[in-house]
């Protein structure tokens, strides 16, 4: 039996959360059963290499989309693509995206169709009204500064983008987009405005802004709906998109092509392999010293 400082027998120590210091025992006292409740790696998720590679395809897909947008920007600034071709491309992308949303919708209804039509109409009308403002926005800034700022904004966009969901809240989603994804969206919109302001006419500005915002705003939503509808279709489309993007960038610039190819291989092969390799070194300890976790939502 344990004794206190005066040699008097102490009461048996009991583990309890409240009640103050127990006589004869320090506040941080633990008995011999303390480490018996220790659990190691209770919450560690075992990952598979093939699953990690498949999950990384969404990142490679979106990097390819952004690279494709940059290629279109470059061809437009070099006068290889005129405003009429851009408008035709906008119509094709808008029709294709609109059709995909309707096909992948859980329940098709006339109300959903009208909602999409009104939102797109307001979006295009507002963009057309603001085109003259964008046209003269950076007239006093050099082209080198515009390109440097645009590249920086696109890097921020890719770094903060939510690759697991959509910037626009999909139909039936429970949660709104995160703050980081909204910052990412604003970065790519500003980059689009900077590029559009270097074009020669207002129609050019309207066409390139419509193209850019269609891709940055609605492409993640369309990809999210396709992935949710059929993962095989998502994989097939991703491989085709990456191939087309690599072919276009190869014709545009060899350095751009090489950088994109290395980045895609790094994202889709090296990073998943690293993730699996370092997982064997993960060591998590849980026990009675952990903070209590609530079993209900405090916002309810």
C-alpha positions in Angstrom: 0.0 0.0 0.0 1.3 3.4 -0.9 1.9 6.0 1.8 2.0 9.8 1.9 4.8 12.0 3.1 3.8 11.5 6.8 3.8 7.7 6.4 0.1 7.4 6.5 -1.6 5.0 4.1 -3.1 6.6 1.1 -6.5 5.9 -0.5 -6.3 3.9 -3.7 -5.8 6.1 -6.7 -8.8 6.3 -9.1 -8.8 7.6 -12.6 -11.4 10.3 -12.9 -11.7 13.5 -15.0 -13.1 15.8 -12.2 -12.8 16.0 -8.5 -9.5 17.8 -7.9 -6.2 16.3 -6.5 -6.5 13.0 -4.7 -4.8 13.0 -1.3 -1.3 11.5 -1.3 -0.9 11.7 -5.1 0.5 14.4 -7.3 -1.7 16.0 -10.0 0.1 14.2 -12.8 0.1 10.8 -11.2 -0.5 7.7 -13.4 -0.7 4.1 -12.3 0.8 1.0 -14.0 -2.2 0.6 -16.3 -1.6 4.0 -18.0 0.2 2.6 -21.1 -2.0 -0.5 -21.4 -4.6 1.6 -23.2 -2.1 3.0 -25.7 -3.1 2.3 -29.4 -0.8 2.7 -32.3 -1.9 3.6 -35.9 -5.6 3.5 -35.1 -6.5 6.1 -37.7 -3.9 5.4 -40.3 -5.4 4.7 -43.7 -3.6 2.1 -45.7 -3.3 3.3 -49.3 -2.8 1.4 -52.5 -0.5 2.6 -55.3 -3.0 2.1 -58.0 -5.7 4.0 -56.1 -3.3 6.9 -55.4 -2.4 7.1 -59.1 -6.1 7.1 -60.1 -6.8 9.9 -57.6 -3.9 11.9 -59.0 -5.5 11.9 -62.5 -7.9 14.7 -61.5 -4.9 17.0 -60.8 -3.2 16.1 -64.1 -6.4 16.7 -65.8 -6.9 20.2 -64.5 -3.2 21.1 -65.0 -3.8 20.1 -68.7 -6.9 22.3 -68.8 -5.0 25.4 -67.6 -2.2 24.6 -70.0 -4.7 24.5 -72.8 -6.1 27.9 -71.8 -2.6 29.4 -71.8 -2.0 27.9 -75.3 -5.3 29.5 -76.6 -4.2 32.8 -75.0 -0.9 32.7 -76.7 -2.3 31.9 -80.1 -4.9 34.7 -79.7 -2.3 37.3 -78.7 -0.2 36.2 -81.7 -3.2 36.8 -84.0 -3.3 33.1 -85.0 -6.9 32.9 -83.7 -9.4 35.6 -84.5 -12.4 36.7 -82.6 -14.9 34.9 -84.8 -13.1 31.5 -84.2 -13.1 32.2 -80.5 -16.8 32.9 -80.5 -17.4 29.6 -82.4 -15.2 27.8 -79.8 -17.2 29.5 -77.0 -20.5 28.3 -78.4 -19.2 24.7 -78.8 -17.8 24.6 -75.3 -21.0 26.1 -73.8 -23.2 23.7 -75.7 -21.1 20.7 -74.7 -20.9 21.7 -71.0 -24.6 22.4 -70.9 -25.4 19.0 -72.4 -23.1 17.2 -70.0 -24.7 18.9 -67.0 -28.2 17.9 -68.2 -27.1 14.3 -68.9 -25.4 13.8 -65.6 -28.1 15.5 -63.5 -29.7 13.1 -61.0 -33.2 14.2 -62.1 -33.9 16.2 -65.2 -36.6 18.9 -65.0 -37.8 21.9 -66.9 -37.1 24.0 -63.8 -33.4 23.0 -63.9 -33.2 23.8 -67.6 -34.6 27.2 -67.1 -32.3 27.9 -64.1 -29.2 27.0 -66.2 -30.4 29.1 -69.1 -31.1 32.2 -67.0 -27.7 31.9 -65.2 -25.8 31.6 -68.5 -27.8 34.5 -70.0 -27.0 36.8 -67.1 -23.4 35.7 -67.2 -22.9 36.4 -70.9 -24.8 39.7 -70.8 -22.7 41.0 -67.9 -19.5 40.0 -69.6 -20.4 41.7 -72.8 -21.2 45.0 -71.0 -17.9 44.9 -69.1 -15.8 44.1 -72.2 -15.0 47.8 -73.0 -13.7 48.3 -69.4 -11.4 45.3 -69.7 -10.2 46.5 -73.1 -8.5 49.6 -71.7 -7.7 48.3 -68.2 -3.9 47.8 -68.5 -3.1 50.1 -71.4 -0.3 51.8 -69.3 1.4 48.6 -68.2 4.1 46.8 -70.2 3.5 43.3 -71.7 6.4 41.8 -69.7 4.7 42.9 -66.4 1.4 41.5 -67.6 2.9 38.1 -68.4 4.8 37.9 -65.1 1.7 38.8 -63.1 -0.4 36.4 -65.1 2.0 33.4 -64.5 2.1 34.2 -60.8 -1.7 34.3 -60.6 -2.0 31.0 -62.5 0.5 29.4 -60.1 -1.6 30.6 -57.1 -4.7 29.3 -58.9 -3.2 25.8 -59.3 -1.8 25.7 -55.8 -5.1 26.7 -54.1 -7.6 25.0 -56.4 -9.9 22.4 -54.9 -9.1 19.2 -56.9 -11.6 17.1 -55.0 -14.7 19.1 -55.8 -15.9 22.1 -57.7 -15.5 25.9 -57.3 -19.2 26.2 -58.1 -21.5 24.3 -55.8 -22.8 21.3 -57.7 -26.5 20.3 -57.6 -27.2 18.3 -54.5 -23.9 19.2 -52.7 -24.1 19.5 -49.0 -21.3 22.1 -48.5 -20.2 25.3 -50.1 -16.7 25.7 -51.7 -13.8 26.4 -49.3 -12.1 29.8 -48.9 -9.0 28.6 -50.7 -10.9 27.6 -53.8 -12.6 31.0 -53.9 -9.2 32.7 -53.7 -8.0 30.4 -56.5 -11.0 31.3 -58.6 -10.3 35.1 -58.2 -6.7 34.6 -59.1 -7.5 33.0 -62.5 -10.2 35.6 -63.2 -7.7 38.4 -62.7 -5.2 36.6 -64.9 -7.9 36.3 -67.6 -8.7 40.0 -67.4 -5.0 40.9 -67.7 -4.6 38.8 -70.9 -7.9 40.1 -72.4 -6.8 43.7 -71.9 -3.9 43.2 -74.3 -6.2 42.3 -77.3 -6.9 44.7 -80.1 -10.7 44.9 -80.1 -13.7 44.7 -77.7 -15.0 41.7 -79.5 -11.7 40.0 -78.9 -11.9 40.8 -75.2 -15.4 39.5 -74.9 -14.6 36.3 -76.8 -11.4 35.5 -74.8 -13.0 36.4 -71.4 -16.0 34.2 -72.2 -13.7 31.3 -73.1 -11.5 31.7 -70.0 -14.4 32.0 -67.6 -16.2 29.1 -69.2 -13.2 26.9 -68.5 -12.2 28.2 -65.1 -15.7 28.4 -63.7 -17.6 25.6 -65.4 -15.0 23.1 -66.4 -14.4 21.9 -62.7 -18.2 21.6 -62.3 -18.6 19.6 -65.5 -15.6 17.4 -64.6 -17.0 16.8 -61.1 -20.4 15.8 -62.5 -18.8 13.5 -65.1 -16.6 11.8 -62.4 -19.6 11.4 -60.2 -21.7 9.9 -63.0 -19.1 7.5 -64.4 -15.4 7.1 -63.2 -14.5 5.2 -66.5 -15.8 8.1 -68.6 -13.8 10.4 -66.4 -10.6 8.4 -66.9 -11.1 8.2 -70.7 -11.8 11.9 -71.0 -8.7 12.7 -68.9 -6.4 10.6 -71.0 -7.7 12.2 -74.2 -7.5 15.7 -72.7 -3.9 15.2 -71.6 -2.9 13.9 -75.0 -4.5 16.8 -76.9 -2.9 19.3 -74.6 0.5 17.8 -75.0 0.1 17.8 -78.8 -0.9 21.5 -78.8 1.9 22.6 -76.4 4.5 20.7 -78.5 3.6 22.8 -81.5 3.5 26.0 -79.4 6.8 25.7 -77.6 9.2 22.9 -76.8 10.1 24.2 -73.4 6.4 24.5 -72.4 5.8 21.0 -73.7 8.7 19.5 -71.7 7.7 21.3 -68.5 4.1 20.1 -68.8 5.2 16.5 -69.5 7.6 16.4 -66.6 4.9 17.9 -64.3 2.2 15.4 -65.3 4.7 12.5 -64.8 5.7 13.9 -61.4 2.0 14.3 -60.3 0.7 11.0 -61.7 3.6 8.7 -61.0 6.3 10.0 -58.7 4.1 11.7 -56.1 1.8 8.6 -55.6 4.9 6.4 -55.3 6.4 8.7 -52.7 3.1 8.7 -50.7 3.1 4.9 -50.5 6.8 4.7 -49.6 6.6 7.3 -46.8 3.5 5.7 -45.3 5.4 2.9 -43.8 7.2 5.4 -41.6 4.0 6.9 -40.2 3.6 6.2 -36.5 0.5 7.5 -34.6 0.0 7.1 -30.9 -3.4 7.3 -29.2 -4.3 6.8 -25.6 -6.1 8.2 -22.5 -4.1 11.4 -22.8 -5.9 12.5 -26.0 -8.5 15.2 -25.9 -12.1 14.0 -25.9 -13.8 14.0 -29.3 -17.4 15.1 -29.6 -19.8 12.6 -31.1 -22.2 15.3 -32.4 -22.0 18.5 -34.4 -21.8 21.5 -32.1 -23.5 23.7 -34.8 -26.8 21.7 -34.5 
